[in-house]
Amino acid sequence: MKRKLKIDKSLVSYFFMALTGVLTQLIVSSISQKMLGLAYTKSIALGYFVAFVTTFFLINRYSFTTDNNGKIRNRIIKYILVSFISGLITVYGSGFSLSALQYVFDRETIMLPVMGKEVDTFKLCGHFIGMGASFVFNYVCHRTFTFRKTDLLSRIFSKTGE
């Protein structure tokens, strides 16, 4: 008996919108480290912020069905709250992953030549681990909280009977 695998459309759509954020983070982080001389975690924080701004409208439009009642302000507030926590997961998760990789492999870095440039594989892997953890947190929170229903206070008060 064959079971058909059902894939949630919002997950696929969210993945592609998040991919835009990943590319933005990598580009901004790389440029800010090389050209501006920012430290690893600070460049990731800057990249996350730029991606945060660019992806809200994409995710709001294409990933989740909203109630379309004009309360975008509430979605923005909830998006900022979730994204702040997610940003901490990305930045500190990346930093922790980088330290763990350096400890496990007992070296500072492994450089790979790609397209004539050196790529720091530990920093890149650490960044992807932090972004991966952030992706899972973001998807679950945005699916169940941010874009679910915008009148959160009304739902809380209706459950308490007030």
Secondary structure, DSSP 4 states (H G I P E B T S, - for coil): -PPPPP--HHHHHHHHHHHHHHHHHHHHHHHHHHTS---HHHHHHHHHHHHHHHHHHHHHHHTS----SS-HHHHHHHHHHHHHHHHHHHHHHHHHHHHHHHHHHTSS--EEEETTEEEEHHHHHHHHHHHHHHHHHHHHHIIIIITT-S-HHHHHHHHHT-
